[in-house]
Amino acid sequence: MEQKIQFDEALIKRYNQSGPRYTSYPTAVQFDETFGIQDYKQAAERSNETGRGLSLYYHIPFCDTVCFFCACNKVWTRDRSKTTPYLERLFKEIEMQSELFDSSRKVEQLHLGGGTPTFINNDEMRQLMEKTRQHFNLYDDDTGEYSIEIDPREANRESVKLLRELGFNRMSLGVQDFDPAVQKAVNRIQTQAETFEVLEGAREAGFMSVNVDLIYGLPLQTEKGFMTTLDKVLEAEPDRFSIFNYAHMPSMFPTQKKMKEADMPSADEKLAILHSTTERLLEAGYVYIGMDHFAKPDDELAVAQRNETLYRNFQGYSTHAECDLVGMGATSISLINNTYAQNRKSLAEYYEAIDAGDLAVFRGVQLTEDDELRRDVITRLISHFHLNYAKIDAQWNIRFKEYFATELNNIAPMVEDELLTMTDEDIFITAKGRLLIRNICMVFDAYLKQGTENRFSKVI
């Protein structure tokens, strides 16, 4: 498939509404506290019958400083001793979770997120990976996709080398913007030198893939300034880029109130940044994976997309589709069998739950067959930019055009706008429609009709 995009400013402005990012379907808005620990354990029993691989996610919530733009669940502290009680509970949770899953199931994917995973020290990182290997079946080579999010201010060549020795083979580097004025406005002072030291250290240590995160829409950003940052990063030729649209939602994330509204770039300036960024990355040889992500053509994500084996979950795009995801740590989310389950969010509640000798799950949802079907449709569209009706019919024993007759009727204006083409057998997302893939997926979302759009960020 051709992995290109076409920037149509008029269409983008017209379609730029709020909507889910579809790291899950149903989204977390539908999670309910009637779903509890016993439901989760029953889902784990059912999942063992499948023999699928496992994906592990650990949430490390601590940050040394707070980035004003951040919408993640984090704990801002300079007190490094706070990691000790947290890891004690996390280790207990690892033990309890491992008892639910057949020990023969390989861990195909492992991801540490936060917060700042490297806030914990090297000895603690060793202990965490030792505990993981003790209780879960990890690969001893690079067969698995084992990744970690890195704040370059909390890492260096030596710590990166250790991470590689412990089994990590992919990393995501947070950069956001090198402009000193922007960094000051968002309270994230990060030098180019410390950033590139970590990136170079990852190459020296043999990391298989390095992703760089940039954010557009932050205070004081301009098209020219953002391009300066992008060009500096491009000189290092990372394997992937994630170009995120900053979602300003201060009512939900109070630290965002610390940024001045008057300093925010206009909607037109944001579009100019996105347009120039897209063109620059395509000129540099990267291909558009979707949902803010770009990769080199030979990167495994790009290859998986061309082969239509790409998948999307809470960690973003992945090459490991057939896995049950076990989320551990405060606020983490699991996807087990046909259920989503979320842990307690605050440290106090998380500690209390684990200390009581059981899991920290407090809410979730069990998917109906319609949920699973719609998730499959949305996942194929957002990952492959293509949907074949016959494959859906065979998988779910339906007639696609009859089951989704209303949706196909509702999507007709998007056909007229050339966001997609439809044949008797397929939906193909056009180069013009790929930036607006969230809008297309929203047509197949049964829950948006219930008025939840205001819970989500703008699509662009």
N, C-alpha and C positions, 0 to 999 in steps of 0.2 A: 504494500500500500504506500501511497505517497504521503509523507508526513510533513505537510506544509500548512500554513495558515494565511488567510487573506484578511487584512485589516480594513473594515468598512465602518468608518466613524459614525455615520448617520444611523446605521443599523444598531451599532453598539449602544448609542445613546438611547435609542428607542426601546431596546430590550434590557437596559440596565436596571433591573428590579432586584429585590432581595430574594434569596433562595438558598437551599442547603448546598453544602459541598459534597454530600453523598459519600462520606467515609463510612457511613452505615445507612441502611434502609431497613426498617423505619429509623428515623433520626432519633437522637437522644430526647427530643421533645416528647416522644411517645413512651419513654421509659416510665414505669409505674412501680410504686412501693408495694403493690400487692404481689409482685414477683420477689421471691426471697431465696434464702440459702438452699432450702430443700429443692426448689425448682432448678437451681443451678447444679446441684449434685445429681439430680436425675438426668439433666442434659449431659453431664459428663459421662454418666453410665451409657447413655445412648451413643455418645460420640466414640466410645471405646469399641463399639461394634463395627465402626466404619474402618478402623485401622489407619485413618488419616494421620498425616504428620501434625506436629504442633508448632505454633508460633508463640513465643514468650515476649511479653512486654513488661518492663520494670519502669515505674514512675519514680524518679528521684526529684523531689519538688524544690530543693534548696537553691537559692541564688544569693550571691554575695552583694549584688546591687539590683535594684528593680529597674527594668526597662519600662518606661512609662507606657509604651504602646502594647505591652504584652497582655494577651488574653488567656494565657495558660494558667493552670492551677499551680501556684508556686508559693514558697515561703521565703521571704526576704530576710536574711540574717547574716551577721558577721561571725556568729558563734558557731565555729566548726564542730563543737562538741555535740550539737544537736543531731548530727548524723548517727551517733551511737544508738540512742533509743529507737530511731527510725529503722536502722538496719537490723536491730534485734527483732523487731516485729516483722520486717520484710522476710528475714530468714525463716521465721516461724510460718509465715504464709507460704513460702516456697515449699516447706515440708508438708503442710496441710494440702496444698494444691496438688503436689506430686502424687499423693496417696489416691487421688481421684482418677488418675490417668494411667493406662497400661504403660509399664516401663519400656516396652519394646517400641513405643512410638517415638520416632526421631524428631528432634527439634530442627525443623527446616529453616526457621526464621527466629532471630532474637534481636530485640531492639530496646535500647535504653534511651528514655526521653525525660523531659522535665519541664520546668526547672533546668538545672544544670547538672547532668549526670557526673561530670568530672569535678563537681563540688566535693564529692567524697575523695579521700586521699588514696594513694596507690595501694597501701596495705588493705584498705577497705574494699577497693576494687578487686584485689586478689581474692579476698574472702568471699565476696559476692559471686565471683565466677566459680570458685571452688565449691560453694554451696550449690550453685546451679548444676555443676557437673555431678555432684554427689546425688542429686535427686531427680535430674532429668537426663535424657539420653542425647547428649550433644555430639556433633561430629568432631572428629579430631583433625579434620582437614578443612579445606575451604568449600566443601559441598554446600554448607548452609549459608544463608544470608544473615550475617551477624553484624549489626550496625549500632552506632552510637552517635548521639547529637553532641557536638562540641562547641563550647564557647572558647574561642582562642585565648581569652584572658585567663582561663582556668586550665590551660594545657601548655605543653612545650614538647620539644623533640623527645625527651626521655619518657614522658608520660604516654605519648603517642606510641613509642616503641613498645612500652609495656602492654598497652591495649592490644597491639597486634600479637604479642606473645600469648596473651590470654585468649585469643581466638577471634577478636573482632577483625573483620575484613572490609568493612565499609564505614564511612563516616559522613556526617552532614555538618558543615561549618557555618555557624551563624556570623554573617558579616553585616547585612542590612544596608549600610551606607558608610563610606569613608569620609564624607564631608564633615569637618570639625564642627560647623555650626549645627548641622542636623544631629550629630552625635550628642552635643550638649543639650539640645532641645528635647531629646528622648532619653537622656541620662544613660547613655551607653558610649563611654569613651573607650575606643578600641583602635590601636595603632595598626598601620599596614604591616609593620615589621613583625609584630607578634602573630598576626593573622597568617602571613606567608611562611613564618617559621613552622607553624603547625601543618600547613598544607604541604610544604616541602618535606617535613618529617614523616607525614603519611606516605608520601611517595617512597622515601628512603626505606620505610619499614615494610613496604610491600602491600599497602592497602589496595584492594582491587578496584575501589570506586570512591571518589570524593565528590560530594555535592556541596554547592555553595548557596546559602539562602540570602536573598536580597528582598527588601520591602520597599514598595513605592506607595506614595501617599502620605509620607511622614512630614512633620512640620519643616518648613524652610526648604523643602526639596524643589528642585527645578529640573527640567529636562536636561540641560547642559551639565548640571552637577551630577545627576544620576548617571549620565553617560560616561563621565570621568571615572566614577567608581567602577562601572561595568567594564570599561576598557582596561583598567588596572587588574581586575580579576581575570579577564580574558587572557592576559599575558601569561597567567599561570596554567591555562587550559584545564580547568577542572572537568571531570567527566560529566557532571550534571549541574544544572541550575534550577533553583526554585525561586520564581519571581512572584512574591506574594503581594496581593492588594491589601494595604492596611485597612482594617475595618474599624472605624471610629464609633464605638458604642459605649460611651462613658457611663451610661446608666447601668450597664451590666458589669463594666470593668472600671472601678473608681480611679485607679492610678492614671487612666487616660485623661482625667480632668486636670492633671498637672501640666498638660501641654496646652498651649494657647490656640484657641480656635482661629484667631486671626492669622496664625502662621501656617495653617493648613493649605496645601496647594489646591487650586480650584479643580473642578471636575475636568475642565479642558486641559489643564496642565498635567493631571494624572493620565489622561488619555494620550497626551503627547509623549509622556514618559514610556507608557506601555507600547505605543507604536514604535518609537525609536529603539526601545529595548528589543522588541520582537525582530525588527529588521536587522539589528546588529548581530543578534544571535544566529539568525538564519544565514546571514552573510559569512559568519564565522564557521559555518558547517554544522551547527547543532540542528536537531529536528525537534518539532513540537510534540511532546508526549500527551499533553493535555493538562487542564487544571493547574496552570502556573509552571509546569515542569518542562524543561528542555534537556536533551541529552545528546551526546555524540552518536552518530549513526550505528557504531559498533557496540554501544553500551547495551547491557543485557535488557534494560527497559525498552529501548528502541527495537531490539530484535524481538522481544516478547510481544510488543504491540503489532509488529508486522505479521507475526505468527498467530495473532489473536489468542495468546495465552496470558496476556497482561491482566492484572487483577487490582482492585482498589480496596483498601481497608483503613483502619485508624492510623496506620503509619504512612499512608499515602499510596503510591503505586508500588506494586510488588510483582515478582515473578512466581510467587508461591501462592497459587489460588486455593489449592485443596488442603487447607490447614485449619485446625481449630485454634483460635487465639485465646491465650490465657493471660489476662492482664493482672498484674500484681503491684501493690503499693497504693497509696491514697489516690482516690478518684479514677483509677484505671478502669478500663472497660474490656470485658471479655466477649468473645463471639464463640459460643460452644454449641455445636449441633444447630438447632434452629432457635437459639436464644441469644439475646444480649444481656449482659449483667454488669452493673457498675458498683465499684467499691465506695465506701464512705469517703467524703471529700476532705473534711478537716483532719488534722493530725490527731487531735484529741479523740474524735469519734473512731478513727481508724485504729488507734492504740487500744481503745476500750474494747472494740470488737475482737481484735486479735488476742488480747489478754484474757478474754472470756473463753478462749479455746476454740473459736470457730472462725469461719471466713468473715470478711468484712463486706460482703455483698449486701446492699440495701435496696436496690431497685433494678428493674430490667424489663424485658418484654419477651414473650414467647411468640414467635412469628407464626401467622396463619399461612396456609398454602398460597393464598393470594399475595401475602407479604413476600414470601420467598420467590414467587414468580416475578413480581415487580422488581425485586432486588436484582434478580438475574438480568432482566431487561435493562435496568438502569446501569448495572455494572458493565454489561457488554457495550452499551452506547458510550459510556464515559471512558472506557478503557480502549475500545477498538475503533470507535467512530463508525461502527457498522453493526447491523443487526440482521440476521437471517431468520425469516419466519419459520422455516422448516426445522431448524435446530431447536427453536423454542417449542414448537409443536411436539417434536419427538421427546424433548426433555420433560415437558409438563402435561402431555396428553391433552392438548387444547388445539383449537383452530385460532391462530393468532388474530387474524383479521376480523373474526367474529368476537372474540373475547375483548379485544381492544378497539372495537368499532368506534366508540365515542372518542377515544384518544386519537385515533387516526384521523377522525374528522376535525378534532381540535388542533391537530398539528398542521393542517392544510395551509394556514397563513404562513407558516415557516417554510413550506415548500415554495410558496409564491415569492417569499423573500430570499430564496436560494440558500437557506441555511442547511437544507438537506434535500436529497432526492429520494423518491420512492418508486420501486418497481412492484411487480406482483409478488415478489419473493423477498425483497430486501429494503432496508433503510440505509442510506449512505450519507454520512455527515460531510458536507462540503468544506473546502478550505475556509470559506467565509463563515461557516457555522461552528467551527471548532472552538473559537473563543467563547461562544455562547452555548456550549454543550450543557451547562447547568439548566438553562432555560428549556432546552429540548427534553432533558431528563425529567424536569418538573411536570411535564404533560402526563407522565406515567406515574406520578406520585399521588396516591389516593388520599394522603393526609393533608396536603396543602389546601384542599378544598374546605378544610375546617378552619381556615383563617390563621395559620401559624407563620405566615411569611415574615411578619415583623420580628421574629426571633432570629433571623438570619442576616448575614452581611449581603452587600450588593455583589452581583455576579462579576462586575468589572470594577 
